[in-house]
C-alpha cells in the first residue's frame, strides 16, 4: 500500500483472529445491499457491509458467482461514470 494514500483504512480480523489492514478502494450499493472493495499489498477483497445494532460490520462473501457478478456490475458502473482525476 502506498503510505501517501489518502484512502480510509480498515482492519479486518478473520475467523482465525488474524488482523489485516486494507485501504477502502470503493463503497457501493447493489440491490439494497452495501459492499466494500478493499485493497492491500496482496490483492483486492470484496466484502458485504452489514448493520447490526447501529454498528457496521464487514462480512466475507462465499459465493464466487455472486462476487464475480458484483465486480462485473461495479466495473460497468465505473466505466460508465469514471471518477474525476
N, C-alpha and C positions, 0 to 999 in steps of 0.2 A: 504494500500500500504506500502511496505517496504521502509522506508526512506533511507536505504543504497543502494537502487537500482540505477543502472547506466543507466536506460532506459530514453528516452526522455519523457517529459511531455507536454501535450497539454490541453488547456482549451476549453471546448465546451459550447456554450451558446444555450440553447434550445429555442423553439418558445415562451416560457413564460418568457424569459430573465434570467432563472436560469443558473448559471455557475457551471460546474462540471469539476474537473481536472482528467485526465486519464494518465496512462502510456501507451506508444506505445508498444504494445506486438509484432506486426508484421506489415510490409507493404508488399503487394504483388500485382501482376498483374494477371488479368484473362480476356481473350478475349478483349484485348486492353483497359481495364479499370483498374484503380488503387484502392486498398482498404486498409483500416487501421483497424487492430484488436486492440481495446483499452480496458484497464482493470482498474477498480478501486475497492474499497472495496466491492461494491455491485454486481460486476459481470463483464462480458465481453460484449463489444458492437462492432458490425461490421458496418463500415461506408465507403461510397464511397468517394474517393478523386477526386474533380473536379477542373479544372483550368479555370479561367476567368480573362482576362486582366493581365496575368502574375502572378496572385495570386492563391494560392491553398486554397480550402475550403473543409470541411468535410460535407457530406450530408447523412442524415439517409436513411436507406433502409426500404421501407414499405411492400415489398413483402416477406412474411415468407418463401415461397418456394425458392425464389432466395437466401435468406440468408442461408437457410439450404444447398442448393446445393453448394454455395460458400465455406461455412465452411467445408463441406464434402470433396470438392476438395482440399482445403488447408490442411486438415488433412492427406489426401492421399499423398500429396507432402511432408509434414513434415516427415511422416513415411518412405517415400522412400529415403529421404536425411536428416537425423537428423542433427541438429546443433552440433558443437563440444562443449564439456564441458570444 
